[in-house]
Amino acid sequence: MSNNQSAAEQNTRRHKVEGPKKNIIAFIFSILLTLIAFATVMSGEINKDFTYIILVAAACLQVFVQLAFWMHMKDRGHTFAIIGILGGVFVMFLCVIMAVYWVWW
């Protein structure tokens, strides 16, 4: 084997395409989170405050699954996109805090 062939093999191994297994697992997890949120809202027996907590937790997990698996943020080379998303989240939190203070007083 020559050095060129081993470099080509390493390059092929490094860019190996993920199979559909992880995408199917992420899809099932997204569906389960949606069903949990829907069942929580449709059930009239759960406390209203606890329902809000479940919905926010399910939404946060859903965002993580969407970004990590469908937007491929878990892969290398997405640092600029992650910084942009975190900057947007920071601005969103500032807007919510300012709106709460504005309405509160």
DRENPA-3360 file (N, C-alpha, C; in nm, 2 decimals, always signed):
BEGIN
1 = MSNNQSAA = +0.08/-0.12/+0.00/+0.00/+0.00/+0.00/+0.09/+0.13/+0.00 ~ +0.05/+0.22/-0.08/+0.12/+0.35/-0.08/+0.06/+0.44/+0.02 ~ +0.14/+0.55/+0.04/+0.09/+0.65/+0.13/-0.04/+0.72/+0.08 ~ -0.05/+0.74/-0.05/-0.17/+0.80/-0.11/-0.30/+0.72/-0.08 ~ -0.28/+0.59/-0.09/-0.40/+0.50/-0.06/-0.44/+0.50/+0.08 ~ -0.34/+0.50/+0.17/-0.38/+0.51/+0.31/-0.44/+0.64/+0.35 ~ -0.40/+0.75/+0.29/-0.46/+0.88/+0.31/-0.60/+0.89/+0.26 ~ -0.62/+0.82/+0.14/-0.76/+0.82/+0.09/-0.85/+0.74/+0.17;
9 = EQNTRRHK = -0.80/+0.63/+0.23/-0.88/+0.54/+0.32/-0.91/+0.62/+0.45 ~ -0.82/+0.70/+0.50/-0.85/+0.77/+0.62/-0.95/+0.88/+0.59 ~ -0.94/+0.94/+0.48/-1.04/+1.05/+0.44/-1.18/+0.99/+0.42 ~ -1.18/+0.87/+0.37/-1.31/+0.80/+0.35/-1.37/+0.76/+0.49 ~ -1.29/+0.72/+0.58/-1.34/+0.68/+0.71/-1.38/+0.81/+0.79 ~ -1.31/+0.92/+0.77/-1.35/+1.04/+0.84/-1.48/+1.10/+0.80 ~ -1.52/+1.08/+0.67/-1.64/+1.14/+0.62/-1.75/+1.03/+0.60 ~ -1.74/+0.93/+0.68/-1.84/+0.82/+0.67/-1.98/+0.88/+0.70;
17 = VEGPKKNI = -2.07/+0.84/+0.62/-2.21/+0.89/+0.63/-2.28/+0.81/+0.74 ~ -2.35/+0.88/+0.83/-2.42/+0.81/+0.93/-2.54/+0.74/+0.87 ~ -2.57/+0.63/+0.92/-2.69/+0.56/+0.87/-2.82/+0.62/+0.92 ~ -2.93/+0.57/+0.88/-3.06/+0.62/+0.92/-3.10/+0.59/+1.06 ~ -3.02/+0.51/+1.13/-3.05/+0.46/+1.27/-3.07/+0.58/+1.36 ~ -2.97/+0.67/+1.36/-2.98/+0.79/+1.45/-3.09/+0.88/+1.42 ~ -3.12/+0.89/+1.29/-3.23/+0.98/+1.25/-3.36/+0.92/+1.29 ~ -3.38/+0.79/+1.28/-3.50/+0.72/+1.32/-3.52/+0.74/+1.47;
25 = IAFIFSIL = -3.41/+0.72/+1.55/-3.42/+0.74/+1.69/-3.46/+0.88/+1.73 ~ -3.40/+0.98/+1.66/-3.43/+1.12/+1.69/-3.58/+1.15/+1.65 ~ -3.62/+1.09/+1.54/-3.76/+1.11/+1.50/-3.86/+1.06/+1.60 ~ -3.83/+0.93/+1.65/-3.92/+0.87/+1.75/-3.92/+0.95/+1.88 ~ -3.80/+1.00/+1.92/-3.79/+1.08/+2.04/-3.87/+1.21/+2.02 ~ -3.87/+1.27/+1.90/-3.94/+1.40/+1.88/-4.09/+1.37/+1.88 ~ -4.13/+1.26/+1.83/-4.28/+1.22/+1.83/-4.32/+1.19/+1.98 ~ -4.24/+1.13/+2.05/-4.27/+1.10/+2.19/-4.28/+1.23/+2.27;
33 = LTLIAFAT = -4.19/+1.32/+2.25/-4.20/+1.45/+2.32/-4.33/+1.53/+2.28 ~ -4.37/+1.52/+2.16/-4.49/+1.58/+2.11/-4.61/+1.52/+2.17 ~ -4.61/+1.39/+2.18/-4.72/+1.31/+2.24/-4.73/+1.34/+2.39 ~ -4.62/+1.35/+2.46/-4.62/+1.39/+2.60/-4.68/+1.52/+2.62 ~ -4.64/+1.62/+2.54/-4.69/+1.76/+2.56/-4.84/+1.76/+2.52 ~ -4.88/+1.69/+2.42/-5.03/+1.69/+2.38/-5.11/+1.62/+2.49 ~ -5.06/+1.51/+2.54/-5.14/+1.44/+2.65/-5.14/+1.52/+2.78 ~ -5.04/+1.59/+2.81/-5.04/+1.68/+2.93/-5.14/+1.79/+2.92;
41 = VMSGEINK = -5.15/+1.85/+2.80/-5.25/+1.96/+2.78/-5.39/+1.90/+2.78 ~ -5.41/+1.79/+2.71/-5.55/+1.74/+2.70/-5.60/+1.68/+2.83 ~ -5.51/+1.64/+2.92/-5.55/+1.59/+3.04/-5.59/+1.70/+3.13 ~ -5.71/+1.70/+3.18/-5.76/+1.81/+3.27/-5.72/+1.79/+3.41 ~ -5.66/+1.68/+3.45/-5.64/+1.64/+3.59/-5.50/+1.69/+3.64 ~ -5.42/+1.74/+3.55/-5.28/+1.78/+3.60/-5.29/+1.93/+3.63 ~ -5.22/+1.96/+3.74/-5.21/+2.10/+3.78/-5.16/+2.19/+3.67 ~ -5.21/+2.31/+3.66/-5.18/+2.40/+3.55/-5.03/+2.44/+3.56;
49 = DFTYIILV = -4.98/+2.47/+3.67/-4.84/+2.51/+3.68/-4.75/+2.39/+3.64 ~ -4.78/+2.27/+3.68/-4.70/+2.15/+3.65/-4.71/+2.13/+3.50 ~ -4.82/+2.16/+3.44/-4.84/+2.15/+3.29/-4.74/+2.24/+3.22 ~ -4.73/+2.36/+3.27/-4.64/+2.46/+3.21/-4.49/+2.41/+3.22 ~ -4.46/+2.35/+3.33/-4.32/+2.30/+3.35/-4.29/+2.19/+3.26 ~ -4.39/+2.10/+3.24/-4.37/+1.98/+3.15/-4.36/+2.04/+3.00 ~ -4.44/+2.13/+2.97/-4.44/+2.19/+2.83/-4.30/+2.26/+2.80 ~ -4.25/+2.33/+2.90/-4.12/+2.40/+2.88/-4.01/+2.30/+2.87;
57 = AAACLQVF = -4.01/+2.20/+2.95/-3.91/+2.10/+2.95/-3.91/+2.02/+2.82 ~ -4.03/+1.98/+2.78/-4.04/+1.91/+2.65/-4.00/+2.00/+2.53 ~ -4.03/+2.13/+2.54/-3.99/+2.22/+2.43/-3.84/+2.23/+2.43 ~ -3.77/+2.24/+2.54/-3.63/+2.25/+2.55/-3.56/+2.13/+2.49 ~ -3.61/+2.01/+2.53/-3.56/+1.89/+2.48/-3.58/+1.88/+2.33 ~ -3.70/+1.92/+2.28/-3.73/+1.92/+2.14/-3.63/+2.01/+2.06 ~ -3.60/+2.12/+2.11/-3.50/+2.21/+2.05/-3.37/+2.15/+2.04 ~ -3.32/+2.08/+2.15/-3.20/+2.02/+2.15/-3.19/+1.90/+2.04;
65 = VQLAFWMH = -3.30/+1.82/+2.03/-3.30/+1.72/+1.94/-3.30/+1.77/+1.79 ~ -3.38/+1.88/+1.77/-3.38/+1.94/+1.64/-3.25/+1.99/+1.59 ~ -3.18/+2.06/+1.68/-3.05/+2.12/+1.65/-2.94/+2.02/+1.63 ~ -2.94/+1.92/+1.72/-2.83/+1.82/+1.72/-2.85/+1.73/+1.60 ~ -2.97/+1.68/+1.58/-2.98/+1.57/+1.48/-3.02/+1.62/+1.34 ~ -3.12/+1.71/+1.34/-3.17/+1.75/+1.21/-3.09/+1.87/+1.15 ~ -3.04/+1.95/+1.23/-2.95/+2.07/+1.19/-2.80/+2.03/+1.19 ~ -2.77/+1.91/+1.24/-2.63/+1.86/+1.24/-2.54/+1.95/+1.32;
73 = MKDRGHTF = -2.59/+2.01/+1.43/-2.50/+2.10/+1.51/-2.40/+2.02/+1.60 ~ -2.42/+1.89/+1.60/-2.33/+1.80/+1.68/-2.20/+1.77/+1.60 ~ -2.20/+1.80/+1.47/-2.09/+1.78/+1.39/-1.99/+1.89/+1.39 ~ -1.87/+1.86/+1.35/-1.76/+1.96/+1.35/-1.79/+2.07/+1.24 ~ -1.73/+2.19/+1.26/-1.75/+2.29/+1.16/-1.87/+2.38/+1.17 ~ -1.94/+2.37/+1.28/-2.06/+2.45/+1.29/-2.05/+2.55/+1.41 ~ -1.93/+2.59/+1.44/-1.90/+2.68/+1.55/-1.97/+2.81/+1.53 ~ -1.96/+2.87/+1.40/-2.01/+3.00/+1.38/-2.17/+2.99/+1.39;
81 = AIIGILGG = -2.23/+2.89/+1.34/-2.38/+2.87/+1.35/-2.42/+2.86/+1.50 ~ -2.34/+2.79/+1.58/-2.37/+2.77/+1.72/-2.36/+2.91/+1.79 ~ -2.25/+2.98/+1.76/-2.24/+3.12/+1.82/-2.35/+3.21/+1.78 ~ -2.40/+3.20/+1.66/-2.51/+3.28/+1.62/-2.64/+3.25/+1.69 ~ -2.66/+3.12/+1.70/-2.78/+3.07/+1.78/-2.78/+3.11/+1.92 ~ -2.66/+3.10/+1.99/-2.65/+3.14/+2.13/-2.67/+3.29/+2.14 ~ -2.61/+3.37/+2.04/-2.64/+3.51/+2.05/-2.78/+3.55/+2.03 ~ -2.85/+3.48/+1.94/-3.00/+3.50/+1.93/-3.08/+3.47/+2.05;
89 = VFVMFLCV = -3.04/+3.36/+2.12/-3.10/+3.32/+2.25/-3.08/+3.42/+2.35 ~ -2.96/+3.48/+2.36/-2.92/+3.58/+2.45/-3.01/+3.71/+2.43 ~ -3.02/+3.75/+2.31/-3.10/+3.87/+2.27/-3.25/+3.84/+2.31 ~ -3.30/+3.72/+2.28/-3.44/+3.68/+2.31/-3.46/+3.69/+2.46 ~ -3.37/+3.64/+2.54/-3.39/+3.65/+2.69/-3.39/+3.79/+2.73 ~ -3.30/+3.88/+2.67/-3.30/+4.02/+2.71/-3.43/+4.08/+2.67 ~ -3.49/+4.05/+2.56/-3.62/+4.11/+2.52/-3.73/+4.06/+2.61 ~ -3.73/+3.94/+2.65/-3.83/+3.89/+2.75/-3.82/+3.95/+2.88;
97 = IMAVYWVW = -3.69/+3.97/+2.93/-3.67/+4.03/+3.06/-3.72/+4.18/+3.05 ~ -3.68/+4.25/+2.95/-3.73/+4.39/+2.93/-3.88/+4.40/+2.92 ~ -3.94/+4.31/+2.85/-4.09/+4.31/+2.84/-4.15/+4.29/+2.97 ~ -4.10/+4.20/+3.05/-4.16/+4.17/+3.19/-4.14/+4.29/+3.28 ~ -4.02/+4.35/+3.28/-4.01/+4.47/+3.36/-4.09/+4.59/+3.31 ~ -4.11/+4.60/+3.18/-4.19/+4.71/+3.13/-4.34/+4.69/+3.17 ~ -4.39/+4.57/+3.17/-4.53/+4.54/+3.20/-4.54/+4.54/+3.35 ~ -4.44/+4.50/+3.42/-4.45/+4.49/+3.57/-4.47/+4.62/+3.64;
105 = W = -4.40/+4.73/+3.59/-4.41/+4.86/+3.66/-4.50/+4.95/+3.58;
% end
